[in-house]
């Protein structure tokens, strides 16, 4: 089949984008992580996403505003289709389904976090707590990666039905990483404190939103944005002619399979298995009779 026709056929069997909601989920994870860890007073601060929001006199506010999205230039991949790390085997008597996708888009999400309180000292206290709390967020999101199949099903990389509740409370090692079966792809969203805005840029940003200037922090969250999966009927077929072993003459000498002269007596060398991992969905034609098969 023509490569262009094959690519068009794959696009026709594509499904929804698997990572379409990861940016919003990252913002929600920042909110949740801060609220769950707040223990300074009985009532947690209010979280706002609009910088121009005017609080009441004694109301403490955490402003969380995503102001920039950028593609990671150091981790860019080619856009060609390649096999996706998901294996679905609905029928045990048949081979599993093969899916292709383009490499995920690696993005950096930049957040401005600012605080407000009636007194400057209280705002600075809250800002210090935010620094310590977010320093603990080594992995803002840590869960098995979710894939959306073309038929709408949500699965993990092992083909199991995806349900976030099923992954809560499962075994973890001393570093907090999930202990699971081999082949399970984990989605990790990291968070880091960065110096991304100058004071002048921050003043312009607050002025643009008609908000007073407040002390602020900037954080970078790194995410992988997965696109749609494309279903393929089977794996790739590699056609290799089999090398026929030459029959050794009566004197024990002859030609080796590669055509070189073999000298001396003794049994012919055995065919060795190539090193490396076991091929997945690889078919090889053993003789010329199968050349006409597709």
Secondary structure, DSSP 8 states (H G I E B T S, - for coil): --HHHHHHHHHHTEEEETTTTHHHHHHHHHHHHHHHH--SSSS--EEES-TT----TT--EEEEEEEEEEE-GGG----SEEE-S--B-S-TTS--BEEEEE--EEEEEEEEEEEE-SSHHHHHHHHHHHHHHHHT-S-SEEEE--EE-TTS-EE-TTS-B--GGGGTT--B-TTS-B---TT--EEEEEEEEE----HHHHHHHHHHTT-----EEEEEEEEEE--EEEEESS--EE-----------TTS-EE-TTS-EE-SSS--------SSS--SS-EE--SGGGTT--
